[in-house]
Amino acid sequence: MADVEAHITGTVWKIACKPGDAIAEGDTVAILESMKMEMPVEAEDPGTVKEILCEEGQAVNEGDVLVVLE
């Protein structure tokens, strides 16, 4: 399994995947807002979305797991 983590502290602006989606390396799985900028969070490994551990509007810290891939 691979975890997709937040690379910055911010707020989840949009979740761009759902459980069961096939994800390729480099695909955007979520978009974070930080300092009025939107930053895509990309998968570093391919896989299938097993679980989404955040919701839109949620504050997250750098290193928090947002999506679990299998």
C-alpha positions as CSV (number, residue, x, y, z in Angstrom):
1,M,0.0,0.0,0.0
2,A,1.1,3.6,-0.6
3,D,0.0,6.6,1.3
4,V,-0.4,10.0,-0.4
5,E,0.6,12.7,2.1
6,A,0.1,16.4,2.3
7,H,3.3,18.2,1.3
8,I,2.3,21.5,2.9
9,T,0.1,22.6,5.8
10,G,-3.2,24.0,4.5
11,T,-6.9,23.2,3.9
12,V,-8.3,20.5,1.7
13,W,-9.9,22.6,-1.1
14,K,-10.9,19.6,-3.3
15,I,-10.7,15.9,-3.3
16,A,-10.1,14.8,-6.9
17,C,-10.6,11.0,-6.5
18,K,-12.9,8.5,-5.0
19,P,-12.5,4.9,-3.6
20,G,-12.0,2.5,-6.4
21,D,-10.4,5.0,-8.8
22,A,-7.2,3.8,-10.6
23,I,-4.4,6.3,-10.0
24,A,-1.2,6.7,-12.0
25,E,2.0,8.1,-10.8
26,G,1.7,11.9,-10.9
27,D,-2.1,12.0,-10.9
28,T,-3.7,14.7,-8.7
29,V,-5.6,13.2,-5.8
30,A,-6.4,16.3,-3.9
31,I,-5.9,20.1,-4.0
32,L,-4.8,22.0,-0.9
33,E,-5.2,25.7,-0.3
34,S,-2.4,27.4,1.6
35,M,-1.7,31.2,1.7
36,K,-4.5,31.7,-0.9
37,M,-2.7,29.4,-3.4
38,E,-4.0,26.1,-4.7
39,M,-1.5,23.3,-4.6
40,P,-2.1,19.9,-6.2
41,V,-1.2,16.8,-4.2
42,E,0.0,14.1,-6.6
43,A,0.4,10.4,-6.2
44,E,4.1,9.3,-6.1
45,D,3.1,5.7,-6.9
46,P,0.3,4.1,-9.1
47,G,-2.5,2.2,-7.4
48,T,-6.2,2.0,-6.6
49,V,-7.8,4.4,-4.1
50,K,-8.6,2.3,-1.0
51,E,-9.5,5.0,1.4
52,I,-9.8,8.8,1.6
53,L,-8.8,10.0,5.1
54,C,-9.7,13.7,4.7
55,E,-12.7,15.8,3.6
56,E,-13.1,19.1,1.8
57,G,-12.6,22.0,4.1
58,Q,-10.5,20.1,6.6
59,A,-7.3,21.6,7.9
60,V,-4.2,19.3,7.4
61,N,-0.6,19.4,8.4
62,E,2.5,18.6,6.3
63,G,2.9,14.8,6.4
64,D,-0.8,14.0,7.1
65,V,-2.0,11.0,5.1
66,L,-4.8,12.1,2.8
67,V,-5.4,9.1,0.6
68,V,-4.4,5.4,0.9
69,L,-3.6,3.5,-2.3
70,E,-3.4,-0.3,-2.7
